[in-house]
Amino acid sequence: MEMNQLTGNENENPLPTTAPSPKITNAVSAQLQEDQQKLANPEDDLPHRGVWGSKLDFIMSTIGLAIGLGNVWRFPYLCYKNGGGAFLVPYVMTIVLGGIPMFFMELAVGQFLTIGGLGVWKITPIFKGVGYCAAVMSCWMNIYYIVLLAWAIFYFIMSFSSVLPWSDCSNPWNTKFCVPTLFKREEHCILNEFNISMCTLPNQTMRVPLTNLTDPVKEFWTNRVLDISTGVGDVGGIRWELAGTLLLVWILCYFCIWKGVRWTGKVVYFTALFPYVLLTILLIRGITLPGAAKGISFYLYPRLTKLGESQVWVDAVTQIFFSYGLGLGTLNALGSYNKYNNNVYKDALLVCCINSCTSFFAGFVVFSVIGFMSETQNKPVEEVAVSGPGLAFLAYPSAILQLPLPTLWSCLFFIMLLFIGLDSQFCTLEGFITAMVDEWPHLLRRRKEAFIAFVCFMSYLVGISCVTRGGMFVFNLLNEYAVSGLALLWVIFFECIAFSWAFGADRFYEAIRDMIGYYPVYWWKFTWVVSCPAICFGVFVFKFLQWSEVTYLDYHYPVFAHVFGWFTALSSMLCIPGYAIYIWRKTPGDFQTKFNKLVRPQINLEEIRGKPTAFQSEIVTL
């Protein structure tokens, strides 16, 4: 199939000449014929679905989705939590055996079917519950992930001062145990008869244990930003400053996507590229700080005993899936706006390489600063920082204090956090919106802007629970239960089984060949059929065999909090078996008839593509 068959441009070079597949006729010609029939039917006269304005729009949007706070926030704190280099072993294995293959699969399915995350399941209808599962997970993701951006805006606003408020201990929120960042513990601390380090604080005569000392960066985070309560049962009042910044982020997110995919593609040009400039500056400064080598050594040197802990494997595998944006239906949506003959194979490899390299790059930035903190505080690297979701809001502000003109760099850094988080947020939201609009086009496509506003408003109302004084405990529950861990492994496993076993890896290879003109190497078929399902299933079982309750730092949640956490997880997970049982019982016929209709429909690829959603006038050269 030649490119100019789709674009009508005689100057386009044809794809490599290959014999037509016996299973495939010209799906694109059928699509254009259907377009003409659709235009002739006034009842089906819906607004255009839209396509990317250019190939670069798609690449930048996909990079914007895949490169976000998962790289500069979640990856470093999970790596620190799980012993540094030990975390990288299962992380790299999952990249090769699961992450890249699933990224390629989701983009290719969306591009082939030109429809969002619910419509793609017409190829194996019994697994449509996977699409509903992804939609529910997207809802939870939209609620909690955006809170990080509210924190970033708060830091950005607080940076407009002559002295950064986390640079000293003279503020109302500081405690008597706060000591300056450059406090020399070796000069003020001695061992007592019980072998405990006791320190004399500046301008005080009393001695306190070394372990009780804190720094201004940590106290700004816990006492000023979060004003954290004692636990999830003590919700406290709403942090109105954070509620305001959360509302601002939702307004920004709405205006980034309300005009559709062409506008989204233009926004990410800046939001996806600007972070690399600042991360490079922070890395150069970080590796020149005293003690940086100690932190980088912790980052790279694997402590192999940690590999016997199931949590290390769960965190590594789900971090890949999380940062790649898998399992949420978002990649299906982004791929669905592509031209049919776009080389999605090369695009997937490019974006995945950029994603993982960005995570490693951010890791060097964070761990060089943690090494510096270890040096100045005279503590081991594994004890110097709080290993929780707030690690990035401790390490990065500490690094900024070491730069000249820290106020300027602080403003730039936190606006960068906003940008990299915002493009991931509105791409995830776009995936959810696309799935809903494609599922109910007559109801929602004409009212898409109003529907987006409704989703944003409702998500904001629910998200207020994360900006109360006990909001961090709610945030951590959603982070651990709702969109990562077992829930994410569950949806990826069934998604992979659906496409590679039910629909069939061979038929999927035919679809890819029809789009790009050649078959990918056999390796991808092996990963879809064997390695990716095996990783998801194995880690899922491993986690259950070594089950440990979710905690936030040293805080243990009460039973009702775990019940709520399981509710958020099961609200998505149960969609898969629930829908399968429902559609199986609803469909008439014997077992074989139902199997042929619901599990592995006996139709060719042209029939699978079905009624198109893009207009010939909208198909442009990418």
MARBA-577834 format. One record per residue (C-alpha): residue number from 1; residue in one letter; x, y, z. Coordinates in steps of 0.25 Angstrom, whole numbers, always signed. Each point is the difference from the previous one (the first is absolute). Layout:
// MARBA-577834
 pos code    xx    yy    zz
 NUM    A     X     Y     Z
...
END
This chain:
// MARBA-577834
 pos code    xx    yy    zz
   1    M    +0    +0    +0
   2    E    +6   +13    -4
   3    M    +0   +13    +8
   4    N    -6    +8   -11
   5    Q   -12    -9    +0
   6    L    -4    +7   +13
   7    T    +5   +14    -2
   8    G    -2    +2   -15
   9    N   +14    +6    -1
  10    E    +8    -5   -12
  11    N   +13    +5    +6
  12    E    -1   -10   +12
  13    N   +10   -12    -1
  14    P    -7   -13    +0
  15    L    +2   -10   +12
  16    P    +9   -12    -3
  17    T    -7    -9   -11
  18    T    -6   -12    +5
  19    A   -10   -10    -4
  20    P   -14    +3    +5
  21    S    -4    -8   +12
  22    P   -10   -11    -3
  23    K    -7    +4   +13
  24    I    -1   +14    -4
  25    T    -7    +9   -10
  26    N    +2   +15    -2
  27    A    -6    +4   +13
  28    V    +3   +15    -3
  29    S    -8    +0   -12
  30    A   -12    -7    +7
  31    Q    +2   +11   +11
  32    L    -1   +11   -10
  33    Q   -13    -6    -7
  34    E    -6    -1   +14
  35    D    +3   +15    +2
  36    Q    -8    +3   -12
  37    Q   -12    -8    +5
  38    K    +1    +7   +13
  39    L    +0   +14    -6
  40    A   -12    -4    -8
  41    N    -7    -4   +13
  42    P    -5   +13    +7
  43    E    -3    -8   +13
  44    D   +15    -4    +1
  45    D    +5   +14    -3
  46    L    +8    +1   +13
  47    P   +12   +10    +2
  48    H   +13    -5    -5
  49    R    +8    -8    +9
  50    G   +13    +6    -4
  51    V   +14    -4    -3
  52    W   +14    +5    +4
  53    G    +5   +12    -8
  54    S   +13    -6    -2
  55    K    +9   -12    +3
  56    L    +8    +8   +10
  57    D   -13    +4    +8
  58    F    -2   -15    +2
  59    I   +14    -2    +4
  60    M    +1   +11   +10
  61    S   -14    -3    +6
  62    T    +4   -14    +2
  63    I   +14    +4    +6
  64    G    -8   +10    +9
  65    L    -9   -11    +5
  66    A   +11   -10    +2
  67    I   +10   +10    +6
  68    G    -6    +7   +12
  69    L    +0    -1   +15
  70    G    +2   -15    +0
  71    N   +14    +3    -5
  72    V    +5   +11    +9
  73    W    -9    -3   +12
  74    R    -5   -14    +1
  75    F   +13    -7    -6
  76    P   +10    +6   +10
  77    Y    -9    -2   +12
  78    L    -3   -15    -3
  79    C   +15    -2    -3
  80    Y    +4    +6   +13
  81    K   -11    -8    +7
  82    N    +5   -13    -6
  83    G   +15    +1    +3
  84    G    +5    +8   -12
  85    G    +7    -9   -10
  86    A    -8   -13    +4
  87    F   -12    +7    -6
  88    L    +6    +2   -13
  89    V    +2   -15    -3
  90    P   -15    -4    -1
  91    Y    -2   +14    -6
  92    V    +9    -2   -12
  93    M    -6   -14    -2
  94    T   -14    +5    +0
  95    I    +4   +11   -10
  96    V    +5   -11   -10
  97    L   -10   -11    +2
  98    G   -13    +8    +3
  99    G    +0   +15    +0
 100    I    +5    +3   -15
 101    P    -9   -12    -6
 102    M   -12    +5    +7
 103    F    +2   +14    -4
 104    F    +2    -4   -14
 105    M   -13    -9    +1
 106    E    -9   +11    +6
 107    L    +4   +11   -11
 108    A    -1   -10   -11
 109    V   -14    -5    +4
 110    G    -5   +15    +1
 111    Q    +6    +3   -13
 112    F    -6   -12    -7
 113    L   -14    +2    +5
 114    T    +0   +15    +0
 115    I    -9    +0   +13
 116    G    +3    +2   +15
 117    G    +2    -9   +12
 118    L   -14    -6    +0
 119    G    -3    -2   -15
 120    V   +13    -8    -2
 121    W    -7   -12    +7
 122    K    -9    -3   -12
 123    I   +12   -10    -4
 124    T    -3    -8   +12
 125    P   -13    +4    +7
 126    I    +1    -8   +12
 127    F   +12    +8    +5
 128    K    -7   +13    -1
 129    G    +1    +1   +15
 130    V   +14    +3    -2
 131    G    -4   +13    -6
 132    Y    -9    +3   +11
 133    C   +10    -4   +10
 134    A   +10   +10    -7
 135    A   -11   +11    +0
 136    V    -2    -2   +15
 137    M   +15    +0    +3
 138    S    +1   +13    -8
 139    C   -10    +7    +9
 140    W    +8    -4   +12
 141    M   +12    +5    -7
 142    N    -6   +13    -4
 143    I    -4    +2   +15
 144    Y   +13    -2    +7
 145    Y   +11    +2   -10
 146    I    -4   +15    -2
 147    V    +3    +3   +15
 148    L   +15    -1    -3
 149    L    -2   +12   -10
 150    A    -8    +8   +11
 151    W   +12    -2    +9
 152    A   +10    +4   -11
 153    I    -9   +13    -2
 154    F    +1    +3   +15
 155    Y   +15    -1    +0
 156    F    +0    +9   -12
 157    I    -8   +10    +6
 158    M    +8    +0   +13
 159    S   +13    +1    -8
 160    F    -3   +15    -3
 161    S    +8    +5   +12
 162    S   +13    +5    +3
 163    V    +4   -12    +8
 164    L    -6   -13    -2
 165    P    -9    -4   +11
 166    W    +6   -14    +2
 167    S   +15    +5    +1
 168    D    +0    +3   +15
 169    C    -7    -3   +13
 170    S    -5   +14    +3
 171    N   -14    -2    -4
 172    P   -13    -2    +8
 173    W    -1   -14    -5
 174    N   +14    -5    +5
 175    T    +1    -8   +13
 176    K   +11    +1   +10
 177    F    +7   -12    -6
 178    C    +2    +7   -14
 179    V   +15    +2    -3
 180    P    +6    +7   -12
 181    T    +3    -9   -12
 182    L   +15    +3    +2
 183    F    +0    -3   +15
 184    K   +12    -8    +3
 185    R    -4   -12    +8
 186    E   +14    -4    +3
 187    E    +3   +13    +8
 188    H   -13    +0    +8
 189    C    -3   -15    +3
 190    I    +7   -10    +9
 191    L    -3   -14    +4
 192    N    -5    -2   +14
 193    E    +1   -12    +9
 194    F   -11    -7    -7
 195    N    +7    +1   -14
 196    I   -11   +11    -4
 197    S    +5   +12    -8
 198    M    -5   +12    +8
 199    C    +1   +14    -6
 200    T    +0   +14    +5
 201    L    -9    +9    -9
 202    P    +4   +15    -4
 203    N    -4   +10   +11
 204    Q    -4   -11    +9
 205    T    +6    -7   +12
 206    M    -8   -13    +0
 207    R    +5   -13    -7
 208    V   -10    -8    -9
 209    P    +2   -13    -7
 210    L    +6    +1   -14
 211    T   -12    -8    -6
 212    N    -9   +11    +5
 213    L    +6   +11    -9
 214    T    -7    +5   -12
 215    D    +4   +10   -11
 216    P    -8   +12    -6
 217    V    -3    -7   -13
 218    K    -7   -11    +7
 219    E    -7    +8   +10
 220    F    -5   +10   -11
 221    W    -6   -13    -8
 222    T    -7    -6   +12
 223    N    -4   +12    +9
 224    R    -2   +11   -11
 225    V    -4    -7   -13
 226    L    -8   -12    +6
 227    D    -2    +5   +14
 228    I    -2   -15    +2
 229    S    -9    -6   +11
 230    T    +3   -13    +8
 231    G    -7   -10    -9
 232    V   -11    -3   -10
 233    G   -10    +1   +11
 234    D    +3   +14    +3
 235    V    -3    +7   -13
 236    G    +0   +14    +5
 237    G    -4   +12    -8
 238    I    +2    +2   -14
 239    R   +13    +7    -4
 240    W    -6   +11    -7
 241    E   +13    +5    -7
 242    L    +1   -14    -6
 243    A   -14    -1    -4
 244    G    +2   +13    -7
 245    T   +12    -5    -8
 246    L    -7   -13    -3
 247    L   -12    +8    -6
 248    L   +10    +8    -8
 249    V    +7   -13    -6
 250    W   -14    -6    -4
 251    I    -3   +13    -7
 252    L   +13    -1    -8
 253    C    -2   -14    -3
 254    Y   -14    +3    -5
 255    F    +5   +10   -10
 256    C   +11    -8    -4
 257    I    -9   -11    -6
 258    W   -14    +7    -3
 259    K    +4    +3   -14
 260    G    +3   -14    -4
 261    V   +12    -8    -4
 262    R    +6   +10    -9
 263    W    +1   +11   +11
 264    T    +6   -11   +10
 265    G   +11    -3   -10
 266    K    +5   +14    +0
 267    V    +0    +2   +15
 268    V    +9   -11    +2
 269    Y   +12    +6    -8
 270    F    +4    +9   +11
 271    T    -5    -9   +12
 272    A    +8   -12    -5
 273    L   +13    +6    -3
 274    F    +2   +11   +11
 275    P    +3   -10   +11
 276    Y   +12    -5    -6
 277    V    +7   +13    +1
 278    L    -2    +2   +15
 279    L    +3   -15    +3
 280    T   +13    +2    -7
 281    I    +3   +12    +8
 282    L    -3    -7   +13
 283    L    +8   -12    -4
 284    I   +12    +8    -2
 285    R    -1    +7   +13
 286    G    -4   -13    +7
 287    I   +12    -8    -4
 288    T   +10   +12    +4
 289    L    -6    +0   +15
 290    P    +8    -7   +11
 291    G    -5   -14    +2
 292    A    -7    -2   -13
 293    A    +8   -12    -4
 294    K    -5    -7   +13
 295    G   -14    +2    -5
 296    I    +3    -4   -14
 297    S    +6   -13    +5
 298    F   -12    -3    +8
 299    Y    -8    +2   -13
 300    L    +8    -9    -8
 301    Y    +5   -11    +9
 302    P   -10   -11    +1
 303    R    -2    -6   +14
 304    L    -4   -14    -5
 305    T    -7    -4   +13
 306    K   -11   +10    -3
 307    L    -4    -9   -12
 308    G    -6   -10    +9
 309    E   -11   +10    +4
 310    S   -13    +0    -8
 311    Q    -2   +15    +2
 312    V   +13    +3    -8
 313    W    -5    -8   -12
 314    V   -15    +6    +1
 315    D    +6   +14    +1
 316    A    +9    -2   -12
 317    V   -10    -6    -9
 318    T   -11    +9    +3
 319    Q    +9   +12    -1
 320    I    +3    -4   -15
 321    F   -15    -1    -3
 322    F    -3   +12    +8
 323    S   +11    +9    -7
 324    Y    -3    -5   -14
 325    G   -15    +3    +2
 326    L    -4   -15    -2
 327    G   -14    -6    +4
 328    L    -7   +14    +0
 329    G    -5    +0   -14
 330    T    +7   +13    -3
 331    L   +10    -6   -10
 332    N   -12    -6    -8
 333    A    -6   +13    +0
 334    L   +13    +8    -5
 335    G    +3   -11   -10
 336    S   -14    +1    -5
 337    Y    +2   +14    -6
 338    N   +11    -5    -8
 339    K    +0    -2   -15
 340    Y    -2   -15    -4
 341    N   +14    -2    -6
 342    N    +8    +8   +11
 343    N   +12    -9    +4
 344    V    -5    -2   +14
 345    Y   +11   -11    +2
 346    K   +12   +11    -1
 347    D    -8   +10    +8
 348    A    -2   -10   +12
 349    L   +14    -3    +1
 350    L    +5   +14    -1
 351    V   -10    +5   +11
 352    C    +3   -12    +9
 353    C   +15    +3    -1
 354    I    -2   +14    +3
 355    N    -9    -3   +12
 356    S   +10   -10    +7
 357    C   +12    +9    -3
 358    T    -7   +11    +7
 359    S    -3    -8   +12
 360    F   +15    -4    +2
 361    F    +4   +14    -3
 362    A   -10    +6   +11
 363    G    +6   -11    +9
 364    F   +14    +6    -1
 365    V    -6   +13    +4
 366    V    -7    -4   +12
 367    F   +11   -10    +6
 368    S   +11   +10    -2
 369    V    -8    +9    +9
 370    I    -3   -11   +10
 371    G   +15    -3    +1
 372    F    +2   +15    +3
 373    M   -11    -1   +11
 374    S    +7   -12    +5
 375    E   +13    +7    +1
 376    T    -5   +12    +7
 377    Q    -9    -7   +10
 378    N   +11   -11    +3
 379    K   -11   -11    -3
 380    P    +0   -12    -9
 381    V    -6    +2   -13
 382    E   -12    -9    +3
 383    E    -3    +8   +12
 384    V    +1   +14    -5
 385    A   -13    +3    -6
 386    V   -14    -5    +1
 387    S    -3   -11    -9
 388    G   -14    +4    -4
 389    P    -8    +7   -11
 390    G    +6   +13    +5
 391    L   +14    -3    -3
 392    A    +1    +9   -12
 393    F    -5   +11    +8
 394    L   +12    -2    +9
 395    A   +11    -3    -9
 396    Y    -2   +10   -11
 397    P    -3   +12    +9
 398    S   +13    -4    +8
 399    A    +8    +0   -14
 400    I    -6   +14    -3
 401    L    +5    +6   +12
 402    Q   +14    -3    -5
 403    L    -1    +7   -13
 404    P    +3   +15    -2
 405    L   -13    +8    +0
 406    P    -8   -11    +6
 407    T   -13    +8    -1
 408    L    +1    +1   -15
 409    W    +3   -15    -1
 410    S   -11    -4   +10
 411    C   -10    +8    -9
 412    L    +5    -7   -12
 413    F    +1   -14    +6
 414    F   -14    +0    +5
 415    I    -6    +5   -12
 416    M    +7   -11    -7
 417    L    -6   -10    +9
 418    L   -14    +6    -3
 419    F    +3    -1   -15
 420    I    +5   -15    +0
 421    G   -12    -4    +9
 422    L   -10    +8    -8
 423    D    +3    -6   -13
 424    S    -1   -14    +6
 425    Q   -13    +4    +7
 426    F    -7    +6   -12
 427    C    +4   -12    -9
 428    T    -6   -10   +11
 429    L   -12    +8    +0
 430    E    -1    +1   -15
 431    G    +1   -15    +0
 432    F   -12    -1    +9
 433    I    -8   +10    -7
 434    T    +3    -7   -14
 435    A    -5   -13    +6
 436    M   -13    +6    +5
 437    V    -3    +8   -13
 438    D    +4   -11    -9
 439    E    -9   -10    +8
 440    W   -12   +10    +0
 441    P    +2    +9   -12
 442    H   -14    +5    -2
 443    L    -1    +4   +14
 444    L   +13    +6    +3
 445    R    +8    +4   -13
 446    R    -9   +13    -2
 447    R    +1    +3   +15
 448    K   +15    -4    +2
 449    E    +4   +13    +6
 450    A   -11    +0   +10
 451    F    +3   -15    +3
 452    I   +15    +4    +2
 453    A    -4   +11   +10
 454    F    -9    -9    +8
 455    V   +11   -11    +1
 456    C   +10   +11    +5
 457    F   -10    +6   +10
 458    M    -4   -14    +6
 459    S   +15    -4    +1
 460    Y    +3   +13    +7
 461    L   -10    -2   +10
 462    V    +4   -14    +3
 463    G   +15    +4    +0
 464    I    -2   +10   +11
 465    S    +1   -12   +10
 466    C   +15    +0    -4
 467    V    +2   +15    +4
 468    T    -5    -1   +14
 469    R    +9    -1   +12
 470    G    -1   -15    -1
 471    G    +0    +0   -15
 472    M   +14    -6    -1
 473    F    -5   -13    +6
 474    V   -12    +0   -10
 475    F   +10    +3   -11
 476    N    +9   -12    +4
 477    L   -12   -10    +0
 478    L    -4    +4   -14
 479    N   +15    -1    -4
 480    E    +2   -14    +5
 481    Y   -14    -6    -2
 482    A    -8    +7   -11
 483    V   +10    +2   -12
 484    S   +12    -8    +3
 485    G    +4   -13    +7
 486    L    -9   -12    -2
 487    A   -11    +8    -8
 488    L   +10    +4   -11
 489    L    +6   -14    -1
 490    W   -14    -5    -1
 491    V    -5    +8   -12
 492    I   +13    -1    -8
 493    F    +0   -15    +2
 494    F   -14    -1    -6
 495    E    +2   +10   -11
 496    C   +12    -8    -4
 497    I    -8   -13    +0
 498    A   -11    +6    -8
 499    F    +9    +6   -11
 500    S   +10   -11    -1
 501    W    -8   -13    +3
 502    A   -15    +3    -2
 503    F    +2    +9   -13
 504    G   +12    -7    -3
 505    A   +15    +5    -2
 506    D    +0    -5   -14
 507    R   -12    +8    -4
 508    F    +6   +12    +7
 509    Y   +13    -1    -8
 510    E    -9    +0   -13
 511    A    -6   +13    +5
 512    I   +14    +6    +3
 513    R    +5    -4   -14
 514    D   -12    +6    -6
 515    M    +3   +13    +6
 516    I   +15    +1    -1
 517    G    +3    -9   -12
 518    Y    +8   -11    +7
 519    Y    +0    -9   +12
 520    P    +7    +4   +13
 521    V   +11   -10    +5
 522    Y    -5   -13    +7
 523    W    +4    +5   +13
 524    W   -12    +8    +2
 525    K    -9   -11    -2
 526    F    +7    -8   +11
 527    T    -1   +11   +10
 528    W   -15    +2    -3
 529    V    -3   -15    +1
 530    V   +10    -4   +11
 531    S    +9    +9    +8
 532    C   -10   +12    +3
 533    P   -11    -9    +5
 534    A   +10    -8    +8
 535    I    +6   +12    +6
 536    C   -14    +6    +4
 537    F    -5   -13    +6
 538    G   +13    -4    +7
 539    V    +2   +13    +7
 540    F   -15    +0    +4
 541    V    +1   -13    +6
 542    F   +13    +4    +7
 543    K    -6   +12    +6
 544    F   -11    -9    +6
 545    L   +10   -10    +6
 546    Q    +8   +11    +7
 547    W   -12    +9    +3
 548    S    +3   +12    +9
 549    E   -10   +12    +3
 550    V    +1   +13    -6
 551    T    +6   +11    +9
 552    Y    +4   +14    -1
 553    L   +14    +2    +5
 554    D    -1    -6   +15
 555    Y   -15    +2    +0
 556    H    -9   -12    +0
 557    Y   -14    +2    -6
 558    P   -12    -5    +7
 559    V    -9   -11    -5
 560    F   -10   +10    -6
 561    A   +10    +6    -8
 562    H    +5   -13    -6
 563    V   -15    -3    -3
 564    F    -1   +13    -8
 565    G   +13    -3    -7
 566    W    -5   -14    -5
 567    F   -13    +7    -4
 568    T    +8    +9    -9
 569    A    +8   -12    -6
 570    L   -12    -9    -2
 571    S    -8   +11    -6
 572    S    +8    -2   -12
 573    M    +5   -14    +1
 574    L   -14    -6    +1
 575    C    -4    +6   -13
 576    I    +7   -11    -8
 577    P    -6   -12    +6
 578    G   -13    +7    +2
 579    Y    -2    +4   -14
 580    A    +5   -13    -6
 581    I   -11    -7    +9
 582    Y   -11   +10    -5
 583    I    +3    -1   -15
 584    W    +1   -15    +1
 585    R   -13    -2    +6
 586    K    -7   +10    -9
 587    T    +5    -6   -13
 588    P    -9   -11    -5
 589    G    +5   -13    -5
 590    D    +8   -12    +4
 591    F   +15    +1    +5
 592    Q    +6    -1   -13
 593    T    -9   +11    -6
 594    K    +3    +9   +12
 595    F   +15    -3    -1
 596    N    +0    +4   -15
 597    K    -7   +13    +2
 598    L    +6    +5   +13
 599    V   +14    -6    +2
 600    R    +6    -2   -14
 601    P   -10    +6   -11
 602    Q    +3    -7   -14
 603    I    +1   +13    -8
 604    N   +11    +6    -8
 605    L    +7   +13    +3
 606    E    -8    +8   -10
 607    E   -13    -4    +7
 608    I    +7    +3   +14
 609    R    +3   +14    -4
 610    G   -15    +2    -3
 611    K    -6   +14    -1
 612    P   +11   +11    +0
 613    T    +0   +12    +8
 614    A    +9    +9    -8
 615    F    -4    +8   -12
 616    Q    +8    +0   -13
 617    S    +1   +15    +1
 618    E    +7    -2   +13
 619    I   +11    -9    -4
 620    V   +12    +7    -1
 621    T   +15    -3    -3
 622    L    +7    -3   +13
END
